[in-house]
Amino acid sequence: MSGRQRLPEWLRKRLPSGPEAARTRRLIEELELATVCRSARCPNIWECYSRGIATFMLMGDTCSRACRFCGVKSGTPRPLDGDEPRRVAEAVERLGLRHAVVTSVTRDDLPDGGAAHFVATIEAIRTRTPGVTIEVLTPDFLGDHDAVRRVIDAAPDVFNHNVETVPRLYPAVRPEADYARSLAVLRTADVLGTAKSLRPAMLTKSGLMVGLGETRTEVEAVLRDLRDAGVDAVTIGQYLQPTTNHLPVAEFVTPEAFDELEALAEGLGFPAALCGPFVRSSYGAAELLAQSRQARGPKRVESGAR
């Protein structure tokens, strides 16, 4: 399929404007930080920026992998910037965030996959703003148990790692990843968090996209796998083609179907779930953490909180 597909009405949203969005963008540029909001072409970027929210992307803007769904550029990453954790912490403070979400490009070129850089960032944020809750959205670290342990030792409030899609589609969607390896990372995080008495305060979280050609039965199987791996919270959103060089959308999933997926997650025992056309891993992150901790079960979240 060539060209970009026409979006259905429910995937059209009004872009917020105003001084807060511009202030957020200027701050990020001033501190020379990357955000997944911009690099991955997130459709929620201006909504979040207008609320003074951003998801920081560590270790540069170039990924060592080339997933067919992701808008982040791939290639040879630059050396790590040792001052980046401090600048992320400064941004968290200046934006007045109550919940900070930190992700990264995949860095298979690093011996620990960048685990130490995540730890340094957690520590920098905690030193500067002790009351902020911290969510890390990590790569799979090539399945390195010790790398996962190092991040868990830093005691993030949320350990998030996305499976992204159903196992059958991995060769086409994320050929350099492995579904079983991602499940093992999540299971390891749950086990280590429990052993270190971080649970149930520490939330384990994962997410996937729909609209890539998966079936409802396959999505349900993934949800069961995630719950069996100890995952507490799950997000499901619509895949949108970042550029014409990426995989085309196989289906635009209706809002009603997303409601059914959220009910399915609730029925499978997830303490928190968020499913919708515009849902992304860090969307509504603070509320999802609160839902899980309060054990209220899945509930619709309209927008992220600072």
C-alpha positions in Angstrom: 0.0 0.0 0.0 1.4 3.4 -0.9 0.6 6.8 0.5 -1.0 7.7 3.9 -4.4 6.3 4.8 -7.3 8.6 5.5 -8.1 8.7 9.2 -11.6 7.9 10.5 -13.5 10.6 12.3 -12.7 9.3 15.8 -9.0 9.7 15.1 -9.2 13.3 14.4 -8.5 15.6 17.3 -8.2 19.3 17.7 -4.7 20.4 18.5 -4.4 22.5 21.6 -2.5 25.8 21.4 -1.3 28.4 23.8 1.7 29.6 25.8 2.1 26.4 27.9 2.8 24.2 24.9 5.4 26.7 23.6 7.0 27.0 27.0 7.3 23.2 27.3 8.9 23.0 23.8 11.3 25.8 24.6 12.4 24.3 27.9 13.1 20.9 26.2 15.1 22.6 23.4 17.0 24.8 25.9 18.1 21.7 27.9 18.9 19.8 24.7 16.7 16.9 25.6 14.9 14.4 23.4 11.3 13.4 24.0 9.5 10.4 22.6 6.6 12.7 22.1 8.4 14.4 19.2 10.8 11.6 18.0 8.1 9.0 17.8 5.6 11.5 16.2 3.0 10.9 19.0 -0.4 12.2 18.1 -0.8 13.5 21.7 2.2 15.7 21.7 0.5 19.1 21.7 -2.1 18.0 24.2 0.6 16.9 26.6 2.9 19.9 25.9 0.0 22.2 26.6 -0.3 20.6 30.0 3.4 20.9 30.7 3.9 17.2 30.3 6.6 15.4 28.3 8.1 11.9 28.2 11.9 12.2 28.2 13.9 9.9 25.9 17.3 9.1 27.2 20.6 8.2 25.4 20.0 10.3 22.3 17.5 10.3 19.5 18.9 7.4 17.4 17.9 3.8 18.1 20.2 0.8 17.4 17.2 -1.1 16.1 14.8 -0.4 13.2 11.3 -1.5 14.2 8.8 -1.2 11.4 6.2 0.6 13.5 8.3 3.2 15.2 8.9 6.8 14.2 12.2 7.1 16.1 15.1 7.2 13.7 17.5 4.3 13.6 21.2 4.1 13.0 24.5 4.4 14.9 23.8 6.1 18.3 26.1 8.7 19.7 28.1 8.2 22.9 26.2 8.7 26.1 25.9 12.2 27.5 26.9 12.0 31.1 25.1 15.3 31.9 21.8 14.2 30.5 20.4 12.8 33.8 21.0 16.1 35.5 19.2 18.0 32.7 16.2 15.6 32.8 16.0 16.2 36.5 16.1 20.0 35.9 13.3 19.7 33.4 11.2 17.7 35.8 11.6 20.4 38.4 11.0 23.3 36.1 7.9 21.8 34.6 6.5 21.1 38.1 5.8 17.4 37.3 4.3 15.2 39.9 4.9 12.1 37.8 7.9 11.8 35.5 8.1 9.3 32.7 11.5 8.4 31.3 12.1 6.1 28.3 15.0 5.6 26.0 16.0 4.5 22.5 17.3 0.9 22.4 21.0 0.8 22.9 22.2 -2.7 22.0 25.7 -1.2 21.5 26.1 -0.6 25.3 27.2 -3.5 27.5 24.3 -3.0 30.0 21.9 -1.6 27.4 21.8 1.7 29.2 20.6 0.4 32.5 23.2 2.5 34.5 22.0 5.6 32.6 18.4 4.9 33.7 19.7 4.5 37.3 21.6 7.8 37.1 18.4 9.6 35.9 16.2 8.1 38.6 18.8 9.2 41.2 19.1 12.7 39.7 15.3 13.2 39.8 15.0 11.9 43.3 17.8 14.2 44.5 16.3 17.3 42.9 12.5 16.6 43.5 12.1 13.8 46.1 8.3 13.8 46.0 8.0 13.0 42.3 6.9 9.5 41.3 9.1 8.1 38.5 8.1 5.7 35.7 10.7 4.1 33.5 9.8 2.6 30.1 12.8 0.5 29.3 14.0 -1.5 26.3 14.5 -5.3 26.7 18.2 -5.0 27.6 18.7 -8.1 25.3 17.2 -10.1 28.2 20.0 -9.2 30.6 18.7 -10.1 34.0 21.4 -8.0 35.7 20.5 -4.9 33.8 16.9 -5.3 34.9 18.0 -5.8 38.5 20.1 -2.6 38.4 17.0 -0.6 37.3 14.8 -2.3 39.9 17.4 -1.6 42.6 16.9 2.2 41.9 13.2 1.6 43.0 11.2 3.3 40.3 7.5 3.7 41.1 6.6 2.1 37.7 8.7 -0.4 35.7 7.3 -0.4 32.2 8.3 -2.5 29.2 6.1 -2.8 26.1 5.5 -6.0 24.2 4.0 -3.8 21.4 2.2 -6.5 19.4 1.2 -10.1 19.3 3.9 -12.8 18.8 2.9 -13.8 15.3 3.6 -10.2 14.0 7.0 -9.8 15.6 9.0 -10.8 12.5 7.2 -8.0 10.5 6.7 -5.4 13.2 9.8 -5.7 15.4 12.2 -8.2 13.9 15.1 -7.6 16.3 13.0 -8.1 19.4 11.6 -11.3 20.9 8.2 -11.8 22.5 9.4 -14.4 25.0 12.3 -12.2 26.0 10.0 -9.2 26.6 7.8 -11.3 28.8 10.9 -12.5 30.7 11.9 -8.9 31.4 8.5 -8.1 32.9 8.5 -11.3 34.9 12.0 -10.6 36.2 10.9 -7.1 37.2 7.9 -8.4 39.1 10.0 -11.1 40.9 12.8 -8.7 41.8 10.4 -6.0 43.0 8.7 -8.6 45.2 12.0 -9.8 46.6 13.1 -6.3 47.5 9.7 -5.5 49.1 8.9 -2.9 46.5 5.7 -4.6 45.7 2.8 -3.8 45.6 3.9 -0.1 45.6 6.0 -0.6 42.5 3.8 -1.0 39.4 4.7 -3.3 36.6 3.3 -2.2 33.3 3.2 -3.0 29.6 1.5 -2.0 26.4 0.7 -3.0 22.9 -0.8 -1.5 19.7 -3.7 -2.8 17.7 -4.5 -2.2 14.0 -1.5 -4.1 12.7 -3.4 -7.2 11.6 -3.8 -9.0 15.0 -6.9 -10.9 15.9 -9.0 -10.4 19.1 -8.0 -13.9 20.2 -4.3 -13.1 19.9 -4.8 -9.9 21.9 -6.5 -11.8 24.6 -3.7 -14.3 24.7 -1.2 -11.5 25.1 -3.2 -10.0 28.0 -3.2 -13.4 29.7 0.5 -13.7 29.2 1.1 -10.3 30.7 -1.1 -11.0 33.7 0.7 -14.3 34.2 4.0 -12.4 34.1 2.9 -10.2 37.0 2.0 -7.1 35.0 -0.3 -4.8 36.9 -1.3 -2.2 34.3 -1.7 -2.4 30.6 -2.2 0.1 27.8 -3.6 -0.6 24.4 -3.7 2.1 21.6 -4.2 2.4 17.9 -1.2 1.9 15.7 -0.7 4.9 13.4 1.7 4.9 10.5 4.5 7.4 11.3 5.6 7.7 7.6 5.0 6.0 4.3 8.2 4.0 4.9 6.6 2.3 7.9 4.0 -0.5 8.1 0.6 0.5 6.9 -2.4 0.4 9.2 -4.3 -2.9 8.7 -7.4 -1.7 10.7 -8.7 1.3 12.4 -10.1 -0.1 15.7 -13.3 1.6 16.8 -13.7 3.3 20.2 -16.3 0.7 21.1 -13.8 -2.1 20.4 -11.3 -0.4 22.7 -14.0 -0.3 25.4 -14.4 -4.0 25.0 -10.6 -4.6 25.3 -10.6 -2.5 28.5 -13.4 -4.6 29.9 -11.5 -7.7 28.9 -8.4 -6.6 30.8 -10.6 -5.9 33.8 -12.0 -9.3 33.6 -8.6 -10.9 33.5 -7.7 -9.2 36.8 -5.5 -6.2 35.8 -5.7 -3.6 38.6 -5.4 -0.9 36.0 -6.0 -0.7 32.2 -6.3 2.1 29.7 -7.4 1.3 26.1 -8.4 3.8 23.4 -7.5 5.1 20.0 -5.0 7.8 21.3 -3.7 5.8 24.2 0.1 5.5 24.4 2.4 4.0 27.0 2.8 7.3 29.0 -0.6 8.7 28.3 -2.6 9.0 31.6 0.5 7.5 33.4 -0.1 9.3 36.7 -3.7 8.2 36.9 -2.9 4.7 35.9 -0.4 4.5 38.8 -3.0 5.8 41.2 -5.6 3.3 39.9 -3.4 0.4 40.5 -2.3 1.5 44.0 -5.9 2.1 45.0 -6.9 -1.2 43.5 -10.1 0.3 42.0 -9.8 -1.7 38.7 -9.7 -0.3 35.2 -11.3 3.1 34.7 -11.4 5.5 31.7 -8.7 8.2 31.9 -9.2 11.3 29.7 -5.8 12.9 29.9 -2.4 12.8 31.6 -1.6 14.7 34.7 1.5 16.6 35.5 
